[in-house]
Amino acid sequence: MVNLNQRILLDLDVLIPPCKEQARIIEKLEELLSDLDAGVAELKAAQRKLAQYRQSLLKAAVEGALTADWRAAPGKPQETGADLLQRILRERRARWEQKQLAKFAEQGTAPPKGWRAKYSEPVAPDLADLPPLPDGWTWASLDQLAEIQGGIQKQPSRAPVANRYPFLRVANVARGHLKLDEIHEIELFEGELERLALQKGDILVVEGNGSLTEIGRCALWDGSIENAVHQNHLIRARPVLVKGEFIEAWLNSLRGIQRMTALAATTSGLYTLSVGKISKIPVPLPPLSEQDVAMESLAATLAESRGQVAATERSLKQAAAQRKNLLKAAFAGQLVPQDLDEEPASELLARIRAERASNNGSTQRRRRKTS
């Protein structure tokens, strides 16, 4: 562990300008840094406004305001959200049955009597304290709308050697977007890739975090990395006959965040969710055609907003670099002009040494008198 101590600090070389030049440097620094701080404050205020604007867009999309005119127009879809939910539930059961039959075929055995009764129905949503929905919408649980699964725990036996595959971590999942600049790898064993590989459209939800505001943040997997899997601190939700973009928008909206933070448990300062808790989260379900309209409109507006966010972040990085350059110039004697008529630093140091020697002598005399 690297640390500082008094000896290291005492041995540091420090450049000393003349006393009056120090005052001019400080005055100039305060002026320039004050202007810089004001600019940074404005940029951070813009960041907050952009975040609020994004939340207002998500709210409008997942609560029906964004598609109000579309619903009012003639030719509304015949299939409602409730109809869609029933179709999804039938599809979920059909997929489960297909998987069971495939297992029986692989084992070379006939399906046992009553095997269909072993199907576990997805948990229904808790409808208490939920706001009203637009006409044609209904509430569903995330468990009803998606196949939910945990990830892989990183351990020594999974050090990537022979069967190494891309491994997504919590750091790769931001709220509403992916950060794929650094991808780790992990070892998979026989049969795991087929079961664990991510598919385009999967939703990745952060299962644990030290910050309550970051718990449950999620992003849609874009399929840009083939055969990627994910760690156990991410939970995968694979939508069934519903747009993953809509579910992701709901989970990242203010109401979705509030639902997940209410479910998050904390141990030793770490907030955690689980597959079971995430399964219970209620999700508004509009007709599929309305989901398409809402997400198309939302994507176009968010793309413009993301450009503004990126520009603000670049400006903040430039401000941080400018601060370093100002300090570097100040301590390199390049920030203010020098005045050769001023007392040189060598004489200033000589006076400092003389004063310290005088003070030390006075201290020693006082000690002798008191001893």
SULGI-V233186 format. One line per field, one symbol per residue. ss: DSSP state (H for helix, E for strand, L for the rest). psi: psi as a letter, one per 30 degrees, with the letter a starting at -180 (. if undefined). A space follows every 50 residues. Layout:
ss: ???
psi: ???
This chain:
ss: LLLLLHHHHHLLLLLLLLHHHHHHHHHHHHHHHHHHHHHHHHHHHHHHHH HHHHHHHHHHHHLLHHHHHHHHLLLLLLLLHHHHHHHHHHHHHHHHHHHH HHHHHHHLLLLLLLHHHHLLLLLLLLLLLLLLLLLLLEEEEHHHHEEEEL LELLLHHHLLLLLEEEEELHHHELLLLELLLLLEEEELLLLHHHHHLLLL LLEEEELEELLLLLLLLEEELLLLLLLLEEELLEEEEEELLLLHHHHHHH HHLHHHHHHHHHHLEEELLEEELLHHHHHLLEEEELLHHHHHHHHHHHHH HHHHHHHHHHHHHHHHHHHHHHHHHHHHHHLLLLLLLLLLLLLLHHHHHH HHHHHHHHHHHHHHHHHHHHL
psi: kklkleeeeffkkkkjlleeeeeeeeeeeeeeeeeeeeeeeeeeeeeeee eeeeeeeeeeefgfefgeeeefllhlkekleeeeeeeeeeeeeeeeeeee eeeeeefglkklkgefffkjklklljgkgkllllkfllklleeefljkka akkklefgkkdeiklkjkleffjljflljgfjklllkllkfeeeffkkkk fkkkkkeklfkfffkgkllkkfgfkkhklllfgkkkjjkjglkeeeeeee efleeeeeeeeffklkkhgkkkaleeeeefkkkkjlleeeeeeeeeeeee eeeeeeeeeeeeeeeeeeeeeeeeeeeeeegggfellljfflkleeeeee eeeeeeeeeeeeeeeeeeef.
